Amino acid sequence: MANAFLLDLGRCIGCQACVVACKAGNELNEGTQYIRILEQVRGTFPNLAGGFDNHRCYHCADAACVAVCPTHALFKEDGLTRLDRDICSGCGYCIESCPYGVPEMVDGRSSKCDACAATTKAGGDPWCVTTCPSRALMYGDKEEVLAEANARVAVMKNRYPNAQVYGETQAGGLGVIMVVPDDPEVLDLPLKPDPPLVSQAWQKVVQPGSIALTGVTIAAAGVAAVIARRNHMAELRAVEDAAAADTTEEV
């Protein structure tokens, strides 16, 4: 079953309750946070509108960070992008590849939201969802989240004609479905969140090349083992033949 978050930017009041709850619930060290809220102003004076950028991991279905992770510390589960910091090598590939600029390096290892995996597996809701006073956040089955997002957009269009759902198709479908009051570009959300070129090069050239090189190395090792065994057997036969010859001469 795929789960997802609903993030309604029309209801976000910038109170920071989700930020505080996330830090406390996940026992994050000082200076580390998974959610950042920034005030936004859009439009042209005097026709201005305000809102908030609720920046967090968007849990891409086609997650570039997962694709480039050499240790599988980043992986997909229940439609969300998890992180096992214990096996992170600190290579930084995920940081370079994320089109949303989410992962950060903390104490030499990658750090990002894992959707409160331990809490949700125990039957609870993510910390940010639990504390949101304006119901801007919701968590549950992705189909139900999508239905709720579309229902909210239908109402929001009465006030914001450009209101829409963001995240249904981006990066294969996000695990954070957003209700946005304006065009995504106006809100600094990419319509096509493609990984940086360096990440694309890694996925298309370096990573396959590494796999091929590993295969060649294994094959070469196998051939070397066969040759070594053949030479060793030849040496044993030579020793046996020499011993047999000595025995014949003695007789």
CORVEN-V33022 format. One record per residue. RES is the residue in three letters. SS is DSSP state (alpha for helix, beta for strand, coil for the rest). OMEGA is omega in whole degrees, 0 to 359 (none if undefined). D_CENTER is the distance of its C-alpha to the mean C-alpha in whole Angstrom. Layout:
RES;SS;OMEGA;D_CENTER
RES;SS;OMEGA;D_CENTER
//
This chain:
MET;coil;178;18
ALA;coil;176;15
ASN;beta;181;15
ALA;beta;172;14
PHE;beta;165;15
LEU;beta;176;18
LEU;beta;183;18
ASP;beta;182;22
LEU;coil;176;22
GLY;coil;181;26
ARG;coil;181;26
CYS;coil;182;24
ILE;coil;176;27
GLY;coil;186;25
CYS;coil;180;27
GLN;coil;180;24
ALA;alpha;180;24
CYS;alpha;180;20
VAL;alpha;182;20
VAL;alpha;181;23
ALA;alpha;179;22
CYS;alpha;181;18
LYS;alpha;182;19
ALA;alpha;183;22
GLY;alpha;180;21
ASN;coil;178;18
GLU;coil;181;21
LEU;coil;179;19
ASN;coil;178;21
GLU;coil;181;23
GLY;coil;179;21
THR;coil;175;18
GLN;coil;182;16
TYR;coil;181;13
ILE;coil;176;15
ARG;beta;181;17
ILE;beta;180;20
LEU;beta;179;22
GLU;beta;179;25
GLN;beta;172;26
VAL;beta;181;29
ARG;beta;181;29
GLY;beta;180;32
THR;beta;181;36
PHE;coil;7;38
PRO;coil;182;40
ASN;beta;183;38
LEU;beta;176;35
ALA;beta;182;32
GLY;beta;178;30
GLY;beta;183;26
PHE;beta;173;23
ASP;beta;181;20
ASN;beta;189;18
HIS;beta;182;15
ARG;coil;174;11
CYS;coil;182;8
TYR;coil;172;8
HIS;coil;181;6
CYS;beta;175;7
ALA;coil;174;8
ASP;coil;188;9
ALA;coil;179;5
ALA;alpha;181;7
CYS;alpha;178;5
VAL;alpha;184;5
ALA;alpha;185;8
VAL;alpha;184;10
CYS;coil;185;9
PRO;coil;183;13
THR;coil;183;13
HIS;coil;174;10
ALA;coil;174;10
LEU;beta;183;6
PHE;beta;180;7
LYS;beta;178;7
GLU;beta;179;10
ASP;coil;179;13
GLY;coil;183;11
LEU;beta;182;8
THR;beta;182;5
ARG;beta;178;7
LEU;beta;173;8
ASP;coil;185;11
ARG;alpha;183;12
ASP;alpha;181;16
ILE;alpha;177;15
CYS;coil;181;13
SER;coil;181;15
GLY;coil;183;15
CYS;coil;178;15
GLY;coil;181;13
TYR;alpha;181;11
CYS;alpha;180;8
ILE;alpha;181;10
GLU;alpha;189;12
SER;alpha;186;10
CYS;coil;181;8
PRO;coil;180;11
TYR;coil;179;11
GLY;coil;186;11
VAL;coil;185;9
PRO;coil;176;8
GLU;beta;177;12
MET;beta;179;14
VAL;beta;181;16
ASP;coil;175;19
GLY;coil;179;18
ARG;beta;180;14
SER;beta;180;11
SER;beta;177;10
LYS;coil;177;9
CYS;coil;174;9
ASP;coil;178;9
ALA;coil;178;11
CYS;coil;186;14
ALA;alpha;183;14
ALA;alpha;182;17
THR;alpha;183;19
THR;alpha;178;18
LYS;alpha;178;19
ALA;coil;177;22
GLY;coil;180;23
GLY;coil;176;22
ASP;coil;175;20
PRO;coil;185;17
TRP;alpha;182;19
CYS;alpha;181;19
VAL;alpha;183;20
THR;alpha;188;23
THR;alpha;184;24
CYS;coil;184;24
PRO;coil;185;28
SER;coil;181;28
ARG;coil;175;25
ALA;coil;181;23
LEU;beta;179;20
MET;beta;180;20
TYR;beta;178;18
GLY;beta;179;19
ASP;beta;187;19
LYS;alpha;180;17
GLU;alpha;178;21
GLU;alpha;178;22
VAL;alpha;178;20
LEU;alpha;179;21
ALA;alpha;179;24
GLU;alpha;180;24
ALA;alpha;180;23
ASN;alpha;178;25
ALA;alpha;180;28
ARG;alpha;178;27
VAL;alpha;180;27
ALA;alpha;178;30
VAL;alpha;183;32
MET;alpha;182;30
LYS;coil;177;32
ASN;coil;180;35
ARG;coil;181;34
TYR;coil;185;32
PRO;coil;182;32
ASN;coil;181;29
ALA;coil;182;27
GLN;beta;175;24
VAL;beta;177;21
TYR;beta;176;18
GLY;coil;181;15
GLU;coil;183;17
THR;coil;184;16
GLN;alpha;178;14
ALA;alpha;179;11
GLY;alpha;184;12
GLY;coil;183;13
LEU;beta;173;11
GLY;coil;172;10
VAL;beta;179;12
ILE;beta;187;16
MET;beta;170;18
VAL;beta;185;21
VAL;beta;184;22
PRO;coil;183;26
ASP;coil;178;26
ASP;coil;183;25
PRO;alpha;182;21
GLU;alpha;179;22
VAL;alpha;181;25
LEU;alpha;180;22
ASP;coil;176;20
LEU;coil;183;17
PRO;coil;176;17
LEU;coil;178;18
LYS;coil;182;16
PRO;coil;180;13
ASP;coil;176;13
PRO;coil;175;12
PRO;coil;183;15
LEU;alpha;181;17
VAL;alpha;179;17
SER;alpha;179;13
GLN;alpha;178;15
ALA;alpha;178;18
TRP;alpha;184;16
GLN;alpha;187;15
LYS;alpha;186;18
VAL;alpha;188;20
VAL;alpha;183;19
GLN;alpha;176;17
PRO;alpha;178;20
GLY;alpha;179;22
SER;alpha;179;21
ILE;alpha;179;21
ALA;alpha;180;25
LEU;alpha;178;26
THR;alpha;179;25
GLY;alpha;179;27
VAL;alpha;180;30
THR;alpha;179;30
ILE;alpha;180;30
ALA;alpha;180;33
ALA;alpha;179;35
ALA;alpha;179;35
GLY;alpha;179;36
VAL;alpha;180;39
ALA;alpha;180;40
ALA;alpha;179;40
VAL;alpha;180;42
ILE;alpha;180;44
ALA;alpha;180;45
ARG;alpha;180;46
ARG;alpha;179;48
ASN;alpha;180;50
HIS;alpha;179;50
MET;alpha;179;52
ALA;alpha;178;54
GLU;alpha;179;55
LEU;alpha;180;56
ARG;alpha;179;58
ALA;alpha;178;60
VAL;alpha;180;60
GLU;alpha;180;62
ASP;alpha;180;64
ALA;alpha;180;65
ALA;alpha;180;66
ALA;alpha;180;68
ALA;alpha;179;70
ASP;alpha;180;71
THR;alpha;181;72
THR;alpha;181;74
GLU;alpha;180;76
GLU;alpha;180;77
VAL;coil;none;78
//
